[in-house]
């Protein structure tokens, strides 16, 4: 995959930010690792949400009050877990943005991928 001139310039600018810094180059890879872990957890959390929705569909096909209540509880728990993982991912992205000296509202996974190159 060829790197565009703009991407190359951005990468060089980010690397130049670390010339006089002693800690930041070492923190960034750790944050990338943590982000990768959280993204894997996020995928698992959304798999749980999908499973809960499928169970809900099956329960609604032959309804019983107890089964519906259990299904709703499972779905709510799965959604809360997914939201928690999403919040952790967003916090990591903000930390990475700070290390890259970017406004946190501009940080996206594509910027993280560019920085990792």
N, CA, C and O atoms as a DFTB+ gen file, in Angstrom:
468 C
 N C O
     1  1       0.850      -1.171       0.000
     2  2       0.000       0.000       0.000
     3  2       0.895       1.233       0.000
     4  3       1.708       1.420       0.905
     5  1       0.743       2.058      -1.004
     6  2       1.569       3.248      -1.127
     7  2       1.054       4.349      -0.222
     8  3      -0.149       4.553      -0.059
     9  1       2.004       5.043       0.353
    10  2       1.682       6.127       1.267
    11  2       1.586       7.424       0.467
    12  3       2.502       7.779      -0.274
    13  1       0.463       8.123       0.627
    14  2       0.317       9.384      -0.086
    15  2       1.272      10.417       0.511
    16  3       1.766      10.249       1.626
    17  1       1.521      11.473      -0.234
    18  2       2.418      12.526       0.235
    19  2       1.890      13.177       1.505
    20  3       2.660      13.513       2.405
    21  1       0.582      13.351       1.576
    22  2      -0.031      13.971       2.756
    23  2       0.156      13.069       3.967
    24  3       0.521      13.541       5.044
    25  1      -0.098      11.750       3.795
    26  2       0.075      10.821       4.902
    27  2       1.528      10.783       5.358
    28  3       1.804      10.734       6.557
    29  1       2.447      10.804       4.413
    30  2       3.868      10.781       4.746
    31  2       4.253      12.037       5.522
    32  3       4.993      11.960       6.503
    33  1       3.751      13.196       5.087
    34  2       4.047      14.448       5.780
    35  2       3.493      14.431       7.197
    36  3       4.170      14.854       8.133
    37  1       2.246      13.936       7.363
    38  2       1.648      13.851       8.697
    39  2       2.476      12.951       9.607
    40  3       2.733      13.287      10.763
    41  1       2.892      11.801       9.072
    42  2       3.689      10.862       9.862
    43  2       4.998      11.511      10.289
    44  3       5.407      11.386      11.443
    45  1       5.651      12.197       9.372
    46  2       6.913      12.858       9.696
    47  2       6.722      13.962      10.727
    48  3       7.570      14.155      11.598
    49  1       5.603      14.691      10.632
    50  2       5.317      15.736      11.613
    51  2       5.113      15.126      12.998
    52  3       5.616      15.642      13.996
    53  1       4.365      14.015      13.044
    54  2       4.140      13.361      14.339
    55  2       5.448      12.849      14.917
    56  3       5.693      12.981      16.115
    57  1       6.281      12.269      14.078
    58  2       7.554      11.752      14.564
    59  2       8.433      12.891      15.068
    60  3       9.146      12.729      16.058
    61  1       8.392      14.037      14.401
    62  2       9.220      15.168      14.825
    63  2       8.762      15.719      16.169
    64  3       9.545      16.353      16.877
    65  1       7.505      15.484      16.525
    66  2       7.018      15.938      17.823
    67  2       7.769      15.268      18.963
    68  3       7.870      15.821      20.059
    69  1       8.298      14.068      18.702
    70  2       8.902      13.282      19.755
    71  2      10.421      13.446      19.850
    72  3      11.058      12.800      20.681
    73  1      10.997      14.286      19.026
    74  2      12.456      14.423      19.010
    75  2      12.988      14.835      20.383
    76  3      13.964      14.256      20.861
    77  1      12.370      15.817      21.016
    78  2      12.859      16.304      22.302
    79  2      12.077      15.734      23.486
    80  3      12.300      16.139      24.626
    81  1      11.199      14.833      23.233
    82  2      10.401      14.246      24.302
    83  2      11.055      12.932      24.724
    84  3      11.578      12.198      23.885
    85  1      11.026      12.642      25.999
    86  2      11.645      11.399      26.448
    87  2      10.624      10.308      26.734
    88  3      10.919       9.128      26.544
    89  1       9.431      10.677      27.187
    90  2       8.469       9.667      27.585
    91  2       7.447       9.340      26.510
    92  3       7.044       8.183      26.388
    93  1       7.020      10.312      25.733
    94  2       5.914      10.115      24.812
    95  2       6.117       8.987      23.813
    96  3       5.165       8.248      23.562
    97  1       7.299       8.805      23.225
    98  2       7.435       7.707      22.270
    99  2       7.198       6.343      22.908
   100  3       6.800       5.395      22.231
   101  1       7.445       6.251      24.212
   102  2       7.274       4.977      24.890
   103  2       5.836       4.767      25.342
   104  3       5.379       3.629      25.440
   105  1       5.121       5.849      25.619
   106  2       3.730       5.742      26.049
   107  2       2.800       5.373      24.892
   108  3       1.830       4.638      25.076
   109  1       3.102       5.881      23.717
   110  2       2.205       5.678      22.583
   111  2       2.014       4.200      22.239
   112  3       0.870       3.779      22.069
   113  1       3.063       3.397      22.128
   114  2       2.839       1.971      21.835
   115  2       2.008       1.274      22.909
   116  3       1.208       0.390      22.602
   117  1       2.196       1.670      24.164
   118  2       1.392       1.077      25.241
   119  2      -0.080       1.434      25.070
   120  3      -0.959       0.602      25.294
   121  1      -0.343       2.676      24.671
   122  2      -1.726       3.100      24.445
   123  2      -2.323       2.367      23.245
   124  3      -3.502       2.014      23.257
   125  1      -1.512       2.136      22.209
   126  2      -1.988       1.372      21.054
   127  2      -2.368      -0.042      21.474
   128  3      -3.401      -0.562      21.055
   129  1      -1.532      -0.662      22.303
   130  2      -1.829      -2.015      22.785
   131  2      -3.116      -2.039      23.602
   132  3      -3.947      -2.934      23.454
   133  1      -3.262      -1.042      24.464
   134  2      -4.482      -0.958      25.276
   135  2      -5.706      -0.739      24.396
   136  3      -6.768      -1.308      24.654
   137  1      -5.564       0.077      23.364
   138  2      -6.675       0.330      22.451
   139  2      -7.062      -0.948      21.710
   140  3      -8.247      -1.245      21.557
   141  1      -6.081      -1.691      21.259
   142  2      -6.363      -2.954      20.572
   143  2      -7.116      -3.912      21.490
   144  3      -8.056      -4.580      21.060
   145  1      -6.705      -3.978      22.741
   146  2      -7.402      -4.828      23.718
   147  2      -8.849      -4.375      23.883
   148  3      -9.764      -5.198      23.901
   149  1      -9.054      -3.061      24.001
   150  2     -10.416      -2.544      24.176
   151  2     -11.270      -2.780      22.923
   152  3     -12.462      -3.066      23.034
   153  1     -10.678      -2.663      21.755
   154  2     -11.437      -2.926      20.526
   155  2     -11.875      -4.386      20.463
   156  3     -12.983      -4.684      20.018
   157  1     -11.015      -5.289      20.902
   158  2     -11.392      -6.711      20.959
   159  2     -12.517      -6.928      21.961
   160  3     -13.443      -7.700      21.713
   161  1     -12.425      -6.233      23.106
   162  2     -13.501      -6.335      24.103
   163  2     -14.804      -5.748      23.558
   164  3     -15.889      -6.251      23.847
   165  1     -14.686      -4.690      22.776
   166  2     -15.881      -4.062      22.198
   167  2     -16.564      -5.011      21.212
   168  3     -17.791      -5.111      21.189
   169  1     -15.776      -5.698      20.409
   170  2     -16.343      -6.683      19.471
   171  2     -17.081      -7.768      20.248
   172  3     -18.199      -8.142      19.893
   173  1     -16.455      -8.272      21.308
   174  2     -17.094      -9.304      22.131
   175  2     -18.376      -8.776      22.771
   176  3     -19.374      -9.493      22.849
   177  1     -18.351      -7.530      23.227
   178  2     -19.536      -6.945      23.859
   179  2     -20.682      -6.839      22.858
   180  3     -21.829      -7.133      23.195
   181  1     -20.382      -6.424      21.641
   182  2     -21.446      -6.321      20.642
   183  2     -21.914      -7.697      20.168
   184  3     -23.065      -7.852      19.760
   185  1     -21.037      -8.688      20.218
   186  2     -21.480     -10.068      19.964
   187  2     -22.493     -10.501      21.021
   188  3     -23.474     -11.179      20.713
   189  1     -22.247     -10.101      22.280
   190  2     -23.199     -10.407      23.357
   191  2     -24.533      -9.705      23.130
   192  3     -25.590     -10.282      23.385
   193  1     -24.489      -8.467      22.653
   194  2     -25.730      -7.741      22.346
   195  2     -26.488      -8.472      21.248
   196  3     -27.702      -8.648      21.344
   197  1     -25.790      -8.895      20.217
   198  2     -26.423      -9.627      19.123
   199  2     -27.056     -10.923      19.625
   200  3     -28.178     -11.256      19.245
   201  1     -26.338     -11.653      20.477
   202  2     -26.891     -12.891      21.051
   203  2     -28.147     -12.604      21.864
   204  3     -29.125     -13.349      21.794
   205  1     -28.115     -11.517      22.638
   206  2     -29.279     -11.159      23.458
   207  2     -30.478     -10.805      22.586
   208  3     -31.613     -11.148      22.918
   209  1     -30.235     -10.130      21.491
   210  2     -31.333      -9.769      20.582
   211  2     -31.897     -11.015      19.909
   212  3     -33.110     -11.138      19.745
   213  1     -31.033     -11.927      19.522
   214  2     -31.509     -13.186      18.927
   215  2     -32.333     -13.976      19.929
   216  3     -33.369     -14.537      19.573
   217  1     -31.885     -14.026      21.177
   218  2     -32.640     -14.719      22.221
   219  2     -33.993     -14.045      22.412
   220  3     -35.011     -14.721      22.564
   221  1     -34.005     -12.730      22.405
   222  2     -35.253     -11.984      22.563
   223  2     -36.237     -12.332      21.445
   224  3     -37.430     -12.509      21.692
   225  1     -35.731     -12.428      20.223
   226  2     -36.590     -12.798      19.097
   227  2     -37.213     -14.178      19.325
   228  3     -38.403     -14.381      19.085
   229  1     -36.396     -15.116      19.789
   230  2     -36.906     -16.469      20.048
   231  2     -37.932     -16.470      21.183
   232  3     -38.943     -17.170      21.113
   233  1     -37.669     -15.689      22.218
   234  2     -38.585     -15.612      23.363
   235  2     -39.918     -15.011      22.935
   236  3     -40.975     -15.471      23.366
   237  1     -39.870     -13.997      22.098
   238  2     -41.098     -13.338      21.674
   239  2     -41.938     -14.228      20.746
   240  3     -43.145     -14.028      20.611
   241  1     -41.294     -15.199      20.117
   242  2     -42.031     -16.122      19.249
   243  2     -42.952     -17.026      20.064
   244  3     -44.027     -17.394      19.592
   245  1     -42.549     -17.384      21.273
   246  2     -43.383     -18.172      22.185
   247  2     -43.289     -17.547      23.573
   248  3     -42.579     -18.046      24.445
   249  1     -44.014     -16.452      23.763
   250  2     -43.824     -15.621      24.948
   251  2     -44.271     -16.256      26.262
   252  3     -45.267     -16.974      26.350
   253  1     -43.477     -15.947      27.260
   254  2     -43.863     -16.189      28.650
   255  2     -43.283     -15.011      29.429
   256  3     -42.199     -14.522      29.110
   257  1     -43.997     -14.567      30.433
   258  2     -43.582     -13.384      31.174
   259  2     -42.185     -13.559      31.767
   260  3     -41.358     -12.651      31.686
   261  1     -41.923     -14.712      32.356
   262  2     -40.619     -14.958      32.973
   263  2     -39.504     -14.911      31.923
   264  3     -38.465     -14.290      32.147
   265  1     -39.719     -15.561      30.789
   266  2     -38.706     -15.593      29.734
   267  2     -38.456     -14.197      29.155
   268  3     -37.317     -13.843      28.853
   269  1     -39.520     -13.410      29.004
   270  2     -39.377     -12.042      28.488
   271  2     -38.575     -11.193      29.470
   272  3     -37.697     -10.435      29.058
   273  1     -38.867     -11.313      30.757
   274  2     -38.145     -10.540      31.766
   275  2     -36.656     -10.934      31.790
   276  3     -35.788     -10.066      31.878
   277  1     -36.370     -12.218      31.713
   278  2     -34.982     -12.674      31.691
   279  2     -34.263     -12.176      30.432
   280  3     -33.105     -11.762      30.487
   281  1     -34.967     -12.225      29.308
   282  2     -34.396     -11.757      28.049
   283  2     -34.101     -10.258      28.111
   284  3     -33.045      -9.808      27.665
   285  1     -35.032      -9.496      28.660
   286  2     -34.826      -8.051      28.796
   287  2     -33.635      -7.743      29.701
   288  3     -32.837      -6.854      29.403
   289  1     -33.520      -8.470      30.793
   290  2     -32.388      -8.266      31.704
   291  2     -31.066      -8.568      31.016
   292  3     -30.095      -7.826      31.162
   293  1     -31.037      -9.660      30.266
   294  2     -29.811     -10.033      29.564
   295  2     -29.439      -8.964      28.524
   296  3     -28.278      -8.577      28.394
   297  1     -30.452      -8.505      27.796
   298  2     -30.188      -7.485      26.772
   299  2     -29.709      -6.183      27.411
   300  3     -28.765      -5.569      26.915
   301  1     -30.339      -5.755      28.500
   302  2     -29.920      -4.531      29.186
   303  2     -28.488      -4.652      29.694
   304  3     -27.706      -3.709      29.569
   305  1     -28.139      -5.792      30.262
   306  2     -26.779      -6.012      30.760
   307  2     -25.777      -5.974      29.609
   308  3     -24.704      -5.386      29.741
   309  1     -26.116      -6.594      28.488
   310  2     -25.227      -6.602      27.324
   311  2     -25.031      -5.182      26.783
   312  3     -23.921      -4.813      26.398
   313  1     -26.096      -4.394      26.754
   314  2     -25.995      -3.019      26.272
   315  2     -25.167      -2.149      27.218
   316  3     -24.387      -1.311      26.765
   317  1     -25.330      -2.341      28.524
   318  2     -24.533      -1.593      29.499
   319  2     -23.048      -1.955      29.377
   320  3     -22.181      -1.085      29.464
   321  1     -22.770      -3.226      29.179
   322  2     -21.388      -3.667      29.010
   323  2     -20.780      -3.051      27.744
   324  3     -19.639      -2.590      27.763
   325  1     -21.535      -3.044      26.659
   326  2     -21.050      -2.464      25.405
   327  2     -20.789      -0.968      25.574
   328  3     -19.794      -0.454      25.062
   329  1     -21.656      -0.276      26.273
   330  2     -21.484       1.154      26.508
   331  2     -20.237       1.418      27.355
   332  3     -19.504       2.373      27.099
   333  1     -19.996       0.580      28.352
   334  2     -18.815       0.728      29.206
   335  2     -17.530       0.545      28.398
   336  3     -16.583       1.317      28.552
   337  1     -17.497      -0.458      27.551
   338  2     -16.314      -0.709      26.726
   339  2     -16.115       0.443      25.742
   340  3     -14.985       0.866      25.497
   341  1     -17.203       0.944      25.186
   342  2     -17.127       2.084      24.264
   343  2     -16.548       3.317      24.962
   344  3     -15.736       4.038      24.383
   345  1     -16.965       3.552      26.192
   346  2     -16.463       4.688      26.964
   347  2     -14.957       4.529      27.220
   348  3     -14.210       5.505      27.138
   349  1     -14.512       3.310      27.529
   350  2     -13.079       3.063      27.748
   351  2     -12.293       3.291      26.460
   352  3     -11.194       3.845      26.489
   353  1     -12.853       2.865      25.338
   354  2     -12.186       3.084      24.045
   355  2     -12.051       4.578      23.768
   356  3     -10.994       5.042      23.341
   357  1     -13.114       5.322      24.011
   358  2     -13.073       6.765      23.786
   359  2     -12.033       7.441      24.680
   360  3     -11.344       8.359      24.236
   361  1     -11.913       6.999      25.929
   362  2     -10.899       7.560      26.830
   363  2      -9.490       7.279      26.309
   364  3      -8.620       8.150      26.355
   365  1      -9.271       6.070      25.817
   366  2      -7.959       5.742      25.247
   367  2      -7.666       6.586      24.017
   368  3      -6.537       7.036      23.827
   369  1      -8.674       6.805      23.182
   370  2      -8.474       7.644      22.002
   371  2      -8.114       9.075      22.400
   372  3      -7.296       9.714      21.738
   373  1      -8.719       9.579      23.474
   374  2      -8.373      10.917      23.959
   375  2      -6.918      10.962      24.448
   376  3      -6.211      11.938      24.199
   377  1      -6.475       9.912      25.140
   378  2      -5.085       9.858      25.598
   379  2      -4.127       9.820      24.411
   380  3      -3.099      10.497      24.409
   381  1      -4.471       9.027      23.410
   382  2      -3.635       8.945      22.212
   383  2      -3.603      10.293      21.506
   384  3      -2.551      10.724      21.035
   385  1      -4.742      10.956      21.430
   386  2      -4.791      12.285      20.805
   387  2      -3.853      13.248      21.531
   388  3      -3.142      14.027      20.896
   389  1      -3.855      13.193      22.846
   390  2      -2.969      14.071      23.621
   391  2      -1.500      13.756      23.324
   392  3      -0.680      14.663      23.181
   393  1      -1.179      12.467      23.234
   394  2       0.206      12.086      22.932
   395  2       0.617      12.512      21.528
   396  3       1.790      12.788      21.277
   397  1      -0.353      12.565      20.612
   398  2      -0.071      12.989      19.234
   399  2      -0.237      14.491      19.049
   400  3      -0.049      15.018      17.952
   401  1      -0.591      15.170      20.129
   402  2      -0.804      16.619      20.101
   403  2      -1.904      16.995      19.103
   404  3      -1.781      17.968      18.358
   405  1      -2.967      16.212      19.107
   406  2      -4.129      16.471      18.255
   407  2      -5.318      16.808      19.135
   408  3      -5.416      16.306      20.255
   409  1      -6.220      17.646      18.654
   410  2      -7.462      17.881      19.412
   411  2      -8.227      16.564      19.536
   412  3      -8.379      15.833      18.558
   413  1      -8.700      16.271      20.727
   414  2      -9.354      14.971      20.956
   415  2     -10.584      14.764      20.083
   416  3     -10.934      13.626      19.769
   417  1     -11.248      15.855      19.685
   418  2     -12.427      15.688      18.836
   419  2     -12.053      15.296      17.409
   420  3     -12.908      14.853      16.642
   421  1     -10.779      15.458      17.049
   422  2     -10.337      15.084      15.705
   423  2      -9.807      13.654      15.628
   424  3      -9.610      13.127      14.534
   425  1      -9.577      13.025      16.773
   426  2      -8.969      11.701      16.755
   427  2     -10.001      10.651      16.339
   428  3     -11.095      10.570      16.898
   429  1      -9.631       9.874      15.371
   430  2     -10.439       8.762      14.871
   431  2      -9.499       7.580      14.698
   432  3      -8.278       7.736      14.715
   433  1     -10.070       6.415      14.533
   434  2      -9.229       5.229      14.367
   435  2      -8.304       5.354      13.159
   436  3      -7.197       4.816      13.173
   437  1      -8.746       6.061      12.108
   438  2      -7.872       6.232      10.946
   439  2      -6.637       7.046      11.317
   440  3      -5.547       6.769      10.817
   441  1      -6.791       8.052      12.193
   442  2      -5.642       8.834      12.643
   443  2      -4.702       7.974      13.482
   444  3      -3.483       8.133      13.420
   445  1      -5.272       7.066      14.262
   446  2      -4.469       6.165      15.076
   447  2      -3.668       5.224      14.170
   448  3      -2.485       4.979      14.407
   449  1      -4.316       4.709      13.146
   450  2      -3.640       3.821      12.206
   451  2      -2.505       4.563      11.500
   452  3      -1.409       4.024      11.345
   453  1      -2.767       5.795      11.074
   454  2      -1.717       6.599      10.447
   455  2      -0.538       6.797      11.395
   456  3       0.619       6.714      10.981
   457  1      -0.834       7.057      12.657
   458  2       0.220       7.294      13.652
   459  2       1.026       6.041      13.943
   460  3       2.212       6.113      14.264
   461  1       0.378       4.899      13.830
   462  2       1.061       3.631      14.113
   463  2       2.025       3.239      13.021
   464  3       2.929       2.436      13.256
   465  1       1.853       3.790      11.821
   466  2       2.736       3.429      10.707
   467  2       4.124       3.848      10.914
   468  3       4.975       3.609      10.058
